[in-house]
Amino acid sequence: MSDFTPFEDRLTALIAALSPAGRRRLTTEIAKKVRQQQQQRIKSQTAPDGTPYTPRKRQPVRGKKKRVKREMFAKLRTNRYMKASGDDSAAAVEFTGKVQRIVRVHQFGLKDRPSLYGQEVSYHERQLLGFSQEDYQNIEELIIEKLS
């Protein structure tokens, strides 16, 4: 049984009454709202269940000079890399291009080489995409608002 089953049961009848163009507008708006929520959660460095991300590993003292460190995933959460789309049957939020590999490594806590000839590094699991109970409620409220 999927996590979406109770959510789908309550809203299926209401959504079925919409025209295909109306459903497409609704799913596109849902995808944009979900993307916005995911971006805010990534910015606050928390997983969908509310736990904070594992912090970065400390860098050596004699590292590169005058290098400004950004927070984790600052560029990944921008609209350029995080795309929202919807059609008459589904809404999707996904990462595009080469950043998908980076996201997959962090999402599942895999091993990767940070540079071409570098050593393989094991990354901690940091869930970038996922649904919380609050996300389900926000989507449901958005659908009800659009249908009323």
N, C-alpha and C positions, 0 to 999 in steps of 0.2 A: 504494500500500500504506500503510495507516494505521500510526501509531506503536503502536497497541494490539494489532496482529495477533499477535505472539509471546506476549504476555501473555494474550490471549483463547484462543489454541489450547491452552495448558497447563491452563486452568481451566474450559473450557466443559463438559467431561464431568462434572466435580464439581458444578458449579452446576446443571446440568440435572437432577441427581438430587434437588434440593430441591423442596419444595412451593412453590406461589406465595406463601403466607404466609411461609415461611422465606426465600425470595428477597427479599421486601419488607423483612423485618427486616434481612437481610444488607446490602442496598443502602442502607438508611437508616443503618446503622452505618458503612458505607464512606463515605457522604457526610459524616457528622459528623466522621469521622477526617480526611478530606481537608480539610474546612473548618478544622479545628484546625491542620493542617500549614500551610495557606495563611495563616492568621492569624499564626502564629509567624514565617513567612517575611516577611510584610508588616511585622511589628513590627521585625524585624532589618534591614529596608530593603534586601533583596536580591532579585534576579530569580531565576527558576527555574534558570537555569544557574549561579548562584552569584555573579554580578557585582553590585556594589553599585549602588543607584539613583543617578542623577544628582542631586547636591544641589540644594536650592532656590536660587533667585536671591537675591542679597543685597538686603535691603530698605533704603530710604533712611534716613539717620541721623535725619532730622527726621520720622519716622513717628509713629504714634499712641503716646501715652504710656501706661504701665502696662499694656501689652498683652502677655500671656504667649503665646509661640509654642509650639505643640505640635509633636510630630514629625509627619511626613507621614502621612496616612491613619489617624490614631488612631481616629477615630469610624467610618470605613468598615469597619474590620475587626471591629467588634462584631457580636454575633449579631443585633442589631436590623436591620442592613443587609445582612449576609452570611448568606443562608439556605441550609440544606442540606436536601435532600429525596431520597426514593427510592421507587420502586415496584417491581413484580416484574420489570421489565426494564432499569431504568436508575437511576443515582445522579446527582444534580446539585448543584452549588454555584454559587449565583448571587447577584448584588446586586439589591436590590429598589428600586422607586420611582424617585425623581428622581436618586438617586446613580448610577444606571446610566450617565447621561450623563457624569458626572465620571470614572467608571471607564473608560469607553470612550475618552475623550480622553487619559487617561494611559496606558492599555494600548497604544494604537497611535500615540501621539505626534502627536495632531491639533492643530488650532487651535480656540480657543474664546474667548468673551467672559466674563471673570470677573464682570462686573456688566452690568446691562441696557444702560447707555450707555457702557461702557468700550471701550477699543480691543481688537482681536482679538490674542490672545497665542498664540504657538506653544509648545506644551509638549513636553518631552523624553519619550521613550518610557520608561515605567516599568511593566514587566509585573507586574500585581497577581495575576493568576491564570495558572497553568501547572503543568506536571508536570515533575519532575526524576526521574532514575533512582531516587533514594532513595524518592520517592513511590510509584513502581511496586512497589518491593520491599516497602514497608510495607503496601500494599493486598493484595499477594499473601500476605504473612504473616498478615494479618487474616483473609482468606478461608480459608486452610489451618487456622488456629486454630479458626475457627468450624465447619469441616466435620469436624474430628477429635474 
